[in-house]
Amino acid sequence: MVRLRAVRAYHPDPERGNASELVSPVYDTLSDEDHRRYGSRRFNAASFTSRPRGVPLSDFLRDAPRRLKEALNAGVYRQDPDPSLYIYGIRFRPEEEIQLELPASDRREEYLLLGLVGGLEISSDDPRDIALHEKVFPDRVEERIRLTDATGTSFAPILAGYTLPSHEVNDLLEEFLGINRRALEFTPQVPPLVEATLGRSVHMLWRLDDEPRALRVQRLLAERRILILDGHHRYTAALARRREGKASLPLTMLVEGHDRALILLPWHRWVSPQVLSWETFRVRAPEVLGAPRVVPGPPSETEILQRLRGLRETGQRGFVAVGPDATWVITGPPDRDEGADYQLLHGFLEGTLGVESREMEFVPSVREALRRRSRPEGEGGVAFLLPPLATERVERTAFETHRVMAQKSTMFLPKVAEGVIFAPAAGA
């Protein structure tokens, strides 16, 4: 049984009207430039949720509680007096390079995703109730555990998906807000408590203070099983704290897993020439993976995307490797489980060549991977491009076979933001 509990959440004080100055991208997506940009803003959530590269963990854990306390004492964030469930809405416009990764039928200029936010009650470790689908990096989990211990706070909500064919929860949330997403009417009749612009997205928050509707939503979700979509390290950290006997009620945003506003894309890989040269890959790959299909001429973004979709449509597991002077299509034996493409790639990179996940850079689009390859410092490296993913197959793999995919396999969009809502880790 899945239970989402009401919490006394913190959020930007609506009377100050500066929410956009306080929020930042979620902690594990921040680049060095992002840290400089958001960390320079006084009381921005990045200052107490995200550790810049090169900052010792001990220093971050010393400073984060102090910075959080300063922000709360300054009154820029407000804690609601009574526990509540919340509605989190993200209205977003994907960049062109992300749109091109999607089937043409799924592309829209703008999307609005709605989710229900509260504290997730973890009653068991049974994967039949709540399932992970990706491996995690142990040191990142440890960092989240220690940050939660140091601050007593659960920050950006974990994103988790449920399946409900009737769409009744979404209908109830839309009725409450006075919007009709099917008609692409995204402007709510109920003003949001928080409205913050972050890049190409607008993050909105409402209290679901209609008790009959909140109870109805909770009953509908109670028998659902949920899949962790984004936030594997935060959820694993919450599990670990619970096993240690600590109160652990991680803030979670539940969304319909097949919502048309929820985008699922693969994370591609870029490996620098200092870690793996194209020459080494060119020699070793055929020995282990068999003869590749060689694509003539310089690769184009459009052609690569077509070939990746072709792999998925024909049921082949595989990937595309792009080097300085060649593009290869690598295929392996068919496999029904989602993540088989990553198993083929990582089995070779990690098992044969000793290239660890930490030595790879994860990039969100084919265009960005090709951009990395074409830079002077990228000459001689390799871009590894993965086929499209399907939510249904991710769910089946997680719940039926209980196999987990490689770290950073799935990219679910949109992403929540830091600072829109956070809450005591032990609940209200």
N, C-alpha and C positions, 0 to 999 in steps of 0.2 A: 504494500500500500504506500502511495506517495502522498505526503502531507506537506503543504506549504503554510507556514505559520505567519501570522501578522507580526510585524516588528515596529519598533519605534525608530524610524529611519532618520538619518541626517541627509540633508540636501542643501544646495545653495539657498540662502534666504531670498525669497521672491521680492521682498520689499527693496532690496538693494539693486536688483536689475543688472547684476554683473556676472551672471552664470557662465557666459561664454569665456570669461577670463579665468574661471576656476577649474574648468574641465580640461581633460587631456585624453589622448588615445590610451587604450588599455595598456597596462604596464609592460607587457612582453612584446609590444609592437613598436616601442619607441626607438628611433634611431638616435645616434649621437646628436645630430642636429635638432631632433625633437626635444631631447633632454635640455639642450641649451635654450631652446625657444620657450618651452613650457615651464622649465625650472626657474627661469628668470622672472616669472610672474609671481608676485607675492601671493601666498596662500593657494596657489594652484595645486590641484590634487597630485600632480606628478612629483611634488617635493616630498610627499610622505608615502607614496605608493610604489615608486619606481626607482630602482638603483641604477645610476649611470655606470657605463662601462668603466672599469678601472677604480671605482670607489670600493674600498674593502667592505665586506658585509658587516663587520663590527661597527664601522663608522656609520653605515646606513641605518643599522638597527638602533644606534645611539641617537641619531638625528631625527628619524621618522616620527617617533612618539612626541618629541619636542615640537616639531613643526606642525603636527596634527593638533596638539594642544594649543599652540599659538593661533591657529586658524579658528578653532572652536571658541577660544576666549575672545577673539576679535569679532565674533558674531557673524562671520561671512557665511558659515553653514549653520543651519538651524535643525534641532532635533524636534520632531513632532511630539506633542504631549501624550498622545494615545497610540497604541499599536494599530497598524493597518496593513492591508495588502495594498500594493501599488500597481499602476499600469505604466509601463515604460514603452514609449513609442519612438521609433527611429525612422525619420523621413530622409531618404538618401538618394543621391544621383551618382551611380558608378561612373568611373572614368571610362573613356573609350576603350582602352586596352583591356579592361575587365569585361566590358560589354561584348567584345569580340570573342571572348572565351565561351560565351553562352550560345546555345542554339538560338537562331534568329527568332523563333516563336516565343522565346522567353524574355526578349529584350524589351525594356521599357525605359522611358526617359527618367522616370521617378518611381520609387517604391516607398511603401510605408509598412513597417513591421511592428506589430503590437505583441507585448508579452505581459504576463502577470508576475510580479516580483514579491517575494517574501523570503522567509528563512526556511531552507529545506531541512526537514526533519529526517535525519539518517537513522533509520531504525535497524538496519542490518547491512551486511556487505553482500547480500544476495544479488548477483548480476541480473537475475530475472526481474528485479524491480528497477534498478538504476545501473546502467551499463556505460562503461568507458569504451572507446573504440580506437584510441591511440596510445602508444607508449609515452612515457614521460621522462624528463631528465631529472634524476634524483636530486641534484643540487638545487634545481629550481623549486622542487617541492619543499626541500628543507628551508629555503629562503622564505617561502610563503608561510610555512609553519612558524618560523621564528618571528616574522613580521606580525602575524596574528597574535602570537604570545606577547610581543612587545607593546602592541597598541590596543589589544583587546577588541579589534575591529575586523569586520568582514567588508572588504572594499568592493570593487566592481563586480556586479552579479555574474555568476556562472550562467552560460547560455545552455539550456537543456530543451530537448524536443519531445513532444508526446504525439500520439496519433489519435484523432477523434474524427471519424468520417462525417459525423453530423455537423461539424464546425460550430457547435453550439457555444463553446467558450468564446471563440472569436466574435460570434454574433452578439453575445451578451456584452462584451467589452465595447464593441462598436455602438451598440444601442446606448450604453452609458455615456459615451463620448459624443454621440451625435454625428457619426461619420458613416460613410458607405464606401468601403474600399473596393467592392466589386464594380462600382460606378466610377472608381478613381477619384472619389470625393474625399480628400485627405484633410481638409480644414475642420478641426473639431468645434462643436458648439460649446463645449465646456473648456474654459481657458486652462492651460496647464499650470501646475504649481511651479514647474521649472521648464524653461525653454532655453537651450544653449546650442549655439552653432559651432560645429567643429569640422573644419574643412568643407566637404561636400555633403555633410549630414547635419540634421537638426535633431537634437535629443530632447524629448519631452517626458514629463513625469506628472502623474495624477495620483491622488489618494483614491482608492476604491472604497469610499465611505458609505456606500449603499449596502447595508448589512444583508438584506435578503439576496441581492445579486452576488455578493461575495460568498455567502454560504452555498448558493447554487453552483458557483464556479468551483469551489472546493470539493463539493460532492461529485461533480463531473470528472474532476482530475484524480480523485482518490484511488480509483481502480486502474489508472493508466500506468504503464511502465514508461520510464523516460530514458532517453539517450543523452549523455553529455555531449554537446556539440562543440562548445568552445569554453575552455576553462579547466582542462584536465589537471593541470598542476594545482589549481585552487581546490578542486574537488578532492584530489588525492591527499592534499594537505589537511583538509577538513576530516577525511576518514582517519588519517593518522592521529590527529588530535583526539578524535572520539575514542580510538583504541587506547589512548593514553589516559582515558578517564576525564578528559576536559570537555566542558560544554562546547558543542560545535554545531552551529546552526548557520551554515554558509548561505549568504545572500544568493538567490537564484532567480533567473528570469525564464519562465516556462513559455515556450512558443509552440505553435502547431508545426510539427516537423516537416509537413508537406505544404506549408504556406508558400504561396507564389512570390511573396516578398522575401523569402529566405533563399539566398543564393549559395550554392555549394560548388566550389572550384577546387582543383588540386593545387597544392604548393609544388612549384617546380624547384629544381636544384641547380645551383651554380657552384662549381668547384674550381678554385683558382689554380693557375699553373704551378704555384709553389706546393700545392697539395697533390695534384694529379695533372700530369701533362697529357695532352691529346695523343702524343706519341706512345706513351705507356698504355693508355686505354686502347689505342688502335691495334697494338700488338697483342694485348692480353684478352680483350673481349672476345674475339673469334675463337680463341682456345677454349673458353669456358661456356660462352653463350651461343656459339655457332655463327655461321656466316650471316652478316647483316644485309639488309637491303640498302644499297647506297643510292642516295638521292642526288642526281646530277645538278651541277650549278650551285650558285650561292643560295642559301635558304631564304625564303620569304616567310613573314609571319603568317600570311594567309595559307600558304601551302603546308606549313607545319601544323597549323590548327586543323586543316582538313585531314592530314594523315593521323593525327591523334584521335579525331572523331572516328576515322575509319577503323582504328584498332578497337575502339569501344563497340562500334556497330557490328563488327564481325566476331566479337566475343574473344578476341585475342588478348593475352596479357603481354605487355611490352612497354616500350618507351622510345623516345627519339633522343639521340645524342648529337649535339652540334659542336664541332671543333673548328679550328681555324680555316680548314680547307675542304671540309666534307661534312655531310649530314647522314647519319645512319639511323635506320629503323631496326630496333632489336626486338625480337619476339621470342616467347617461350611457350610451354604447353598451356592449353586452356585451363582456367581455374574460375569457379563460380564465385569465390569470395572476393568482396571488394578489398582492395589492398594488395592483391596479387601482383600488380604492376610494381608496387613499392618493394614487395618481397623479392621479386626478381632483381630489381636494381640494387637494393641494399644488400642482398645476399652476395652479389658480385663485388660491390664497392667495399663493404665491410669484411665479408668473409674471405674474399680472394685478394683484394688489394690493401686491406687494412685501413681504408679511409672511413673514419668514424663520422657519425651524424654531426657532431660538433664542429667538424672541419668543413662542413658544407654551408653554403648560404642559401636560405629559403626565399624564393622570389615569387610574387603573386601572379605573374603573367608571362606569356611567351615573349612579349615585347621587351619586358624588363630583363629577362634572361639573355636575349640577344644583345641588348644594350650593354650588359656586363661583359659579354664575350668580345664586343667590338672596342671596348676601351683599351688604351695602351697597356694598362696594368693587367688586363685580362687576356692578352694575347697568349695563346698556347693552352688556355684552360678549356674546360668542357661544360656545356649547358646540358642538363638532363631534364627533358620535358615529358610530363605525364599526361595520360588520357583523362577525359572528363570522368566525373564521379556521379553516382546516383544515390540519393538519400535512402531509398528502399534497400539497396544492396548493402549500404553501411549498417543499417538497422539489422538486416538478416545476419550479417557477419557477427555483429556484436552480441545479439540475443540468442542466436541459434548455434553458432560454432564457437562463440566466445573467443575468437581470435582477435588480436589487436593489431592495428596497422602501425607502421613506422612513425616515429616522432614527426610532427608537422606534416601530416599527409593531407588533411582536409582543411580547407579555408571556408568557413561559414561567414557570410556577410549578410547584414551589416554587423559591425562589432559594437558592443557597448562601450561607453566612455567611463573613465575614472572621474569621480567627483559628482556625478549626477545623483547617485544615491549610495550610501553606505550605512552600516548598522552594527550594533554590538554583536560580536561573534557568538555570545552566549544567548542571544535573542533579546526580546523586550524585557 
